[in-house]
Amino acid sequence: YGGIESFFGGLEGLVGSPSPDVMEAMAREHAISEPFDAWNASSKRTTTPQDEWAFVVEGALGVAGAKGRFAGKADGRVGGPLSAFAELHKVRRAGLLLAEVASIRLYTGPMYTIY
């Protein structure tokens, strides 16, 4: 435990200021190629944080599909570039930032098991 200075320094005093480039920080956090298993409905999916980031941000299929191909509907999942999701009426009306759209898409996919 720290002293009174640590208390008033808060979390930022312990770990530093957050990166102002949220998407870049999120990309670094998902640059992990270690596979994990996730269950969606009745199907088991093996994927990696890196592949999930590519699927959500670029719409690219990962290990389960052919790398570099864009996903329309992959294994019951709707893919496509993140920018297309950011342009949806509901997203614009809610005023979501691109990083928030990415977070929602990541959490509602297999990454929920990691978070």
C-alpha positions as CSV (number, residue, x, y, z in Angstrom):
1,Y,0.0,0.0,0.0
2,G,1.1,3.5,-0.6
3,G,0.9,6.7,1.3
4,I,-1.4,9.7,1.0
5,E,0.5,10.9,-2.2
6,S,-0.3,7.6,-3.9
7,F,-4.0,7.9,-2.8
8,F,-4.3,11.4,-4.3
9,G,-2.3,10.4,-7.4
10,G,-5.0,8.0,-8.3
11,L,-4.8,5.3,-11.0
12,E,-3.0,7.7,-13.4
13,G,-0.3,8.2,-10.8
14,L,0.3,4.5,-10.6
15,V,0.1,3.4,-14.3
16,G,0.4,6.7,-16.2
17,S,-1.9,8.6,-18.5
18,P,-4.0,6.6,-21.0
19,S,-3.1,6.8,-24.7
20,P,-5.2,9.5,-26.5
21,D,-5.2,7.2,-29.6
22,V,-7.7,4.6,-28.3
23,M,-7.9,2.6,-31.5
24,E,-4.1,2.2,-31.6
25,A,-4.1,1.1,-28.0
26,M,-6.9,-1.4,-28.7
27,A,-5.0,-2.8,-31.7
28,R,-1.9,-3.3,-29.5
29,E,-4.1,-5.1,-26.8
30,H,-5.4,-7.4,-29.5
31,A,-2.1,-8.3,-31.2
32,I,-2.0,-11.7,-29.5
33,S,-1.9,-14.8,-31.7
34,E,-2.6,-17.3,-28.9
35,P,-5.8,-19.3,-29.7
36,F,-8.7,-19.6,-27.4
37,D,-12.1,-21.3,-27.5
38,A,-15.4,-19.6,-27.3
39,W,-18.9,-20.9,-27.4
40,N,-21.6,-19.0,-29.3
41,A,-25.0,-20.6,-29.1
42,S,-24.3,-24.2,-29.8
43,S,-21.1,-23.9,-31.7
44,K,-17.5,-23.9,-30.5
45,R,-15.1,-21.4,-32.2
46,T,-11.3,-21.4,-31.9
47,T,-9.9,-18.0,-32.7
48,T,-7.3,-15.5,-31.5
49,P,-7.6,-11.8,-30.3
50,Q,-5.6,-10.9,-33.4
51,D,-8.1,-12.6,-35.8
52,E,-11.0,-11.1,-33.9
53,W,-9.5,-7.6,-34.3
54,A,-9.0,-8.2,-38.0
55,F,-12.6,-9.4,-38.3
56,V,-14.1,-6.5,-36.5
57,V,-12.0,-3.7,-37.8
58,E,-11.2,-4.8,-41.4
59,G,-13.9,-7.5,-42.0
60,A,-11.2,-10.0,-42.8
61,L,-11.6,-13.7,-42.1
62,G,-9.1,-15.2,-39.8
63,V,-7.9,-18.8,-39.1
64,A,-11.3,-20.4,-39.8
65,G,-11.5,-18.8,-43.2
66,A,-9.1,-17.7,-45.8
67,K,-6.8,-14.9,-44.6
68,G,-7.2,-11.7,-46.4
69,R,-10.7,-12.4,-47.7
70,F,-13.5,-10.1,-46.5
71,A,-16.4,-11.6,-44.7
72,G,-20.0,-11.0,-45.7
73,K,-21.6,-13.5,-43.4
74,A,-19.0,-15.9,-41.9
75,D,-20.3,-18.8,-39.9
76,G,-23.4,-16.9,-38.8
77,R,-21.5,-13.7,-38.1
78,V,-22.0,-10.5,-40.0
79,G,-18.6,-9.0,-41.1
80,G,-17.4,-6.1,-43.0
81,P,-15.2,-3.0,-42.4
82,L,-15.8,-1.2,-39.1
83,S,-16.4,2.0,-41.0
84,A,-19.6,0.4,-42.5
85,F,-21.0,-0.3,-39.0
86,A,-20.1,3.2,-37.8
87,E,-22.2,4.6,-40.6
88,L,-25.4,2.8,-39.5
89,H,-28.2,5.1,-38.6
90,K,-28.5,3.8,-35.0
91,V,-24.8,4.2,-34.4
92,R,-24.7,7.8,-35.8
93,R,-27.8,8.7,-33.8
94,A,-26.2,7.4,-30.6
95,G,-23.1,9.5,-31.4
96,L,-20.7,6.6,-30.8
97,L,-17.0,6.9,-31.4
98,L,-15.3,4.5,-33.7
99,A,-13.5,2.9,-30.7
100,E,-16.9,2.4,-29.0
101,V,-18.3,0.6,-32.1
102,A,-15.2,-1.6,-32.2
103,S,-15.6,-2.4,-28.5
104,I,-19.3,-3.4,-28.9
105,R,-18.5,-5.6,-31.9
106,L,-15.6,-7.2,-30.1
107,Y,-17.5,-7.9,-26.8
108,T,-20.5,-9.3,-28.6
109,G,-18.3,-11.8,-30.4
110,P,-15.9,-14.5,-29.1
111,M,-13.8,-12.0,-27.2
112,Y,-16.4,-11.9,-24.4
113,T,-14.7,-15.0,-23.0
114,I,-11.4,-13.1,-22.7
115,Y,-12.8,-9.9,-21.2
